[in-house]
Amino acid sequence: MQQVHNSEKLNERKGDEGNTKTVRLSIEIPENIRENFRDAVEKNGKCMKDVLKIYMQKYIWKQSELQRNRQKRRQNI
């Protein structure tokens, strides 16, 4: 396994979103996964950062949707 190593760093961006703090994330993945992901991203003409950002936004949305559904089920009981 190869470790994707990035130093932890906080950045503040000012813009339409207000003050958004971003951090760097270090994860360990098999090298072949990273290469396959990079190839797929390049075929779609996007950068890895954009693809991961969109994925995380969808993941967060899906988790909040699941949470809302659980709360509705609890209220119906």
N, C-alpha and C positions, 0 to 999 in steps of 0.2 A: 504494500500500500504506500502511496505517496501522500505526504501531508501537504495540503495547500496552506502555506503559512503566510499570514498577513498580520502585521502588528496591529494591536487594538488602537483605534484612533477615533476620536470624536470630532465631527465636523458640524458646523452650524451653517445651514443654508437659509438665506432670506429670500423670499419671493412670494408667489401667490399662496403657497402652502403655509406661510408664516415661518416660525423657527422650527425647522425639522432637524433633529439630531440623527446622524447616521453613524454606524459603527462597522468596522470590518469584522468579518466572520471567518474563523479558521475551522475547516472540516477535513476529515480524512476520507478519501475515496480511493478505490482501486484505479490505477493509472489508465487501464483500458476504458473505464467508464468516462473518465475525463476526456480522453481522446475521441470516443464516440460522440459525446455531447458536443465537443468543439466542432467536429465534422458536421453534425446535424445543424448546428447554429450557422456555420459558414454557408451551408447549402441554402439556407433560408435568407441569407443576406442580412443577418442581424448580428449584433455583438452579444457576447455572453452576458454582459451586465444587463442589457435590456431584456433578454429572455428570462433571466433569473428574477428580475424585478416584476415582470408580468406574472410569472409563476407564483411568486410570493403574494402578490395582490389577490390573485384568484384563490390561493390557499387560505388567506385571511378571510376573504369573503365567504368561502365555503364553510369555514369553521364557525363564523358568526351565524350563518344560516342554520347550521346544525344545532347551535346553542339556542336559537330562537325556537326551533322545532321542539327541542326538549322541554323548554319552558312552557310551550303551548300544551304539550302532552301532560305535564304536571298540573296545569290549571284545569284541564278537562277531567282529571281524576277526582 
